[in-house]
Amino acid sequence: MNYLAIDASTEACSVALQFNHEVFSRYEVCPQSHSLRLLPMVDDVLKEAGCKLSQLDGLIFGRGPGSFTGVRIGIGVAQGLAFAADLKLIGVSTLQTMAQLAYINHQQTKVIAVIDARMSEVYNGYYELDENNIMQSKINEAVTSPNQVKQRLSKVVQQAYGVGTGWDVYPNDLSLLNATKHSPEILFPEAKAMLVIGALAFKKGESVLPENAQPVYVRDTVSWKKLPGRK
């Protein structure tokens, strides 16, 4: 099956294409430039593979959590391409994607993913490898203060591998976690890992029409309350 995956939910922007059993990808850390870079990257991988949108079986997008603007850009581009080519969509968690990268790159099977969420908070989750070689969430993804992460995750894990920007931004708070070590190269999600997760979701029949694709902000109501004058 042939799938295109795109993600713009963090400082990184990435695209990956699975076509005729080969994977073509682009990845770039480009804060504030996602709206300019995403479509050219899509065009690049399609041209490299000699593939047209009409030859795809579906689209995969990073649904969040992450930057509100970046998540909206990613889902907007995915919906536009899906409408144009009459394709269905699968949204994939950015935290789960980084956990999948830890398995792909380092064969880690227990992973804590922590992304800096600004406002002295972090998005966090814990994942374990399943029988399909997919990293699955073992606790609801959440946004908390960094010093609350250990209390939340200690219920499900004693020791795991750490990925994400949160480890660099809040080293003292997160050092209390029993992570085997933090991976400095897996700071952001990459679309190539979304391909693996999304392909299985398509196989299970979990895809949606473009108009029904939804982001997952995790803390949308929390952010609203923190705005000046809001309660």
TORTIZA-450134 format. One record per residue: y negated, z, x negated of N, C-alpha, C, O in turn. Coordinates in steps of 0.1 Angstrom, whole numbers, plus 5000, padded with zeros to 4 digits. Last residue first. Layout:
YZXYZXYZXYZX...
***
This chain:
467253275115467953405116469453365118470253455120464553135095465753125104466453255104466353335095462453175078462153175092463353165101463153175113463952975052462853065056462553055071462452945077467452955054466152885054465152985058465353065067469853075059469153115047467753045046466953085038471052955081470553095083469653135071468753215072471752715070470752715080470152855082468952865083473852795053472652745047471452745057470352775054475752875072475252975063473952925057472953005056476452635084475752735092475152845083474052895087477652495062476552445069475752545077474552555077479752555044478752655046477552595054476452655052481652335048482052475046480952575049481252675056481452065052480452125044480852265040480352315030483151785055483451935056482452005047482752005034482551495076482451575064482851715066482951755077484651265094483751385094483751445080484751455073485250985113485351045100484251155099483151135103485050835136485550975137485651045124486051165124484250585131483350665138483750815139482950895143486650485118485350515110484450605117483850695111489550655129488650545130487350585123487050705122491850825106490950825118490150695117490050625107495250925096493950855094493150855107493750875118497751035095496551125097495251055097494151125097500250945090499550905103498350985106498051005117501550985067501851075078501151045091501251115101500450785051501850775055502250865066503050835074497850895048498050775056499450755060499750715072498651115032498051135045498151015054498351025066499450975009500451055016499951085031500651075040496950875001498050785004499150855012499650795022495351094995495051015007496250925011496450905023496451194971496451274983496351194996497051215006496050964954497451024956497551104969498451094976493350924956494250814960495650874963496250844973492151144944492051124959493051024964493551034975492351084918493251184923493251184938494251224945490450894916491750854913492750954918493850924921487951014920488550944931490050904928490850884938487551344909487651204906488451134916489451184921485351634909486451564914486451414909485351364906484451814879484051744891485351674896486251644888485451934857484352004863484051944877483552014886487651934835487751904850486751984857486952094863487052014810486951864813487151834828486751724832487652284807486252234806486052094810484852044812489652484826489652344820488252294819487652254830490352814817489552724825489552594818489452584805493652974819492452934812491652834821492152794831494853144838495453124824494453074815494253124803493053384857493353244854493853234840493453294830492553624871493653614862494053464860495153424861489053694873490253634878491253614867490953604855486953784858487753884864489053824870489953904873485453564852486353604842487353714847488353744841483653534872484953464874485953504863487153474864481453674862482053714875483453654876484453724880480953544838481253684838481953724851482953804850480453264844481653304835481953454836483153494836479153084863479353224865480553284857481553334863479152824853477852884858477953034859477053104857481752764845480652764835479452834840478752894832483152794869483652874857482552874846482452974839482052614887481752754889482152844876481452944874482952354882481652404875481452554877480752604869486552334877485352334885484152394877484252464868489652524875488852404873487552414881487452494891492252724860490852714866490252584864490252534853495552824870494652744861493352724868493252704880496553164876496553024879495552954869494953024861498053464889497553384878497653244881498553194887498353554915498053654904497553584892496753634884497453484949497753434935497453544925496453614926496753584974497653474973498153434959499153364958494953794971495953804982497053694980498153714985493053714953494153804948495253824958496353864955491053574966492253504961493353584956494453544955489153774973489653674983490953614978491953604986488553904949489053984961489753894971490753924977487653694934488853764930489453834942490653834944485253624947486353524946487653594943488753564949483053774947484053794958485253714957486253724964481453704927482153824925483153854936483853954936480153464937481153454927482053584925483253574923480053464973479453494960480553494950481753514953481553174989481353314988480553344975480253244968483052945010481952965001481653115001481453175012486452825011485352905016484252905006484352854995489652715024488452695015487252765020487052765032492252935031491152845036490152835025489752935019495052895009494152985016492952895020492652795014496452704997497252825002496352925008496853035012496552354997495752474998496652585004497452575013498552164974498252204988497552334988497852424980499051884955498452024955497952054969497051994974502051704956500651714960500151864960500951944964504751654952503851654940502351644945501551574938506151704974505751574973504751554961504151444959506551984974507751894971507351744969508151674964503452104960504452094969505552004965505551944954501452324940502152194941503252204951504052294951498752504953500052504947500652364949500452304960495452634952496352534955497652544947497652584935492452794965493652804956494752704961494952694973488852774963490152764970491252774960491052764948485252774968486452814961487752794970487652804982481852744961482952694969484252724962484352704949479653014954480552914949481552864961481952954969476153124951477453114958478353004951477852914944473453124945474253234940475653234947476153344950472452874954472152994961473053114958473353194967475252654945473852694945473652824953474652884958477952624942477352584955475852614956475252604967480152534918478852594920478252544933478052414934483552554926482452464924481152544927481052614937486852614917485552684920484352594916484152554905490252634922489152544920487852614925487852674936493152734907491952784914490852684911490452664900496552624908495152604904494152664913494252664925499652554897498952664904497452654899497252684888500552354881501052364894500452474903500752474915499652124856499452254862499852254877499452164884499651894841500951934847500852084852501852154853497251784833497851894825499151954831499552054826496551564849496151564835496951674827497151644815497751614874497851484868497651494853498351434845496951884879498351854878498551714871499451704862494251864878494851954869496351924868496951944857493851684900493551634886494251724876494751684865494451864921495351744918495151694904496151654898492152014919493452074917494451974914495351994905490251824926490251884913491551954909492051944898491051794953491151674944491151724929491851674921490552034965491951994964492051874954493051874946487752004964488452114957489852084955490452104944487251794981486951784967487551894959487951864947489651675005488851785000488551764985489451724977489351365021490151445011489151555006488051525002489751155049488951245041489751345033490751395038490650825056491150965054490151035045489750985035490250555080489850645069490650775068491150825078490950205087490850345090490650425077490650375066489049895089490049985083489850125088488850165093487449655092488349705102489449795097490649765099485549595073486849545071487949585081489149565080483249725083483149585079484549515078484749405081484049985087483649905098483749755095484149675103484550055060485650055069485349975082486149905087481950045049483049955044484149945054484749835056480750245064480250115064481250015060481449905066482250475057482250425071481750275072482350195079481650495029483050475034483150415048483850325051478950545031479450415024480850385029481150275032479050795044478250675049478750545044478950445051480450955027481050925040480350805046480950725053478550955005479950905003480550865016481250765017476251065016476250925010477650875009477950755013477151315024476751225034476651075028477050985036477751424999478851415008478451305019479251225023475151424988476151344982477351324991477851214992473851615005473351475004474451384998474651275003475351845000475151795013474851645013475351565020477651884974476251854977476151794991476851694994480552024988479751984977478351964981477852034990483952025001482552065000481952014988482551964978484051665010483351795007484351895005485551875006485451435013484851495025483951615022483351665032485751144997485551284994484751345006483651315007487950895013486650945009486651095006487451175012489650595015489750745013488450785008487850724999490850335036489850385027489950545027490350605037493550085038492750205043491750245032491850205021494649865029495349925041494550045046494850095056492949555019493249705018493949755031493749695042492049305022493449325017493849465016494949495013489449315028490349275039491749295035492649295043488149345004488249465013489349435024490049525028490049184978489049184988489249304997490349354999490649184942490949224956489749214965488649234961490749174915490849054922491249074937492049004943490249394900491549384906491849254912492949214916487549354894488549374883489949354888490849294881486449354920486449234911487449244900488149144897486849614927487449514935487449384927488449304928485449754908486849774908487549664917488649614913482749664913483349644900484849654901485549564895482249744939482249604936482949574923483749484922482150014935483149964944483349814941484449764940479850024918481150064913482350014922483349974917477849944936478249864925479549894918480249814913478050164955478450034959478749934947479649864947477150384938478450384944478850244948479950204945474550384926475750354918476950324926477850254921472550464944472350334936473650294929473850174927473450694954473150584964472950454957473150354963473550854931474750814938474550694947475350604948471650974915471750824915472950774923473250654922471551254913470451184920470551034920469650964925473651254884472951324895471751244900471051184892476151114873474851054875474151124887473951074897478951054856478151174860476751124861476151094851481450834868480150854861479450974866479350994878484150614869483650754870482450764862482350724850486450384883485150404876484750554879484950604890489650214882488750324885487450324877487350254867492650094894491450054888490350164892490250194903496150084893494950164897493750124888493950114876498749894909497949924897496750004902496349994914500149804931500849904922500049934909500549994900498249654945499449594939500049674928500449624917495849894940496049754945497249694937497249684925493750144944495150124942495449984948495449974960490650234930491350134938492850124934493150104922488050464930489350424925490050334935489950354947484950604919485650504928486950474921487150464909482450854917483650794913484250704924484050724936480051064903480250954913481450884908481550844897479051404900479751284895479951194907479951224919477851614912477051544903477751414898477051324894479651554944479051644933478151564924477751454928480451354961480151494967479551594957479151694960481251104962479851124957479451264960478251294961484050884960483551024961482151034955481850974944486650674973485250694968484850834970485250904979489350454972488850594973487550604967487250544956491350214987490150234980489650374982489550424994494750104986493750194991492550194982492750174970497749944996496549924989495350014995495049995007501250004992500050005000498750004991498850054980
***
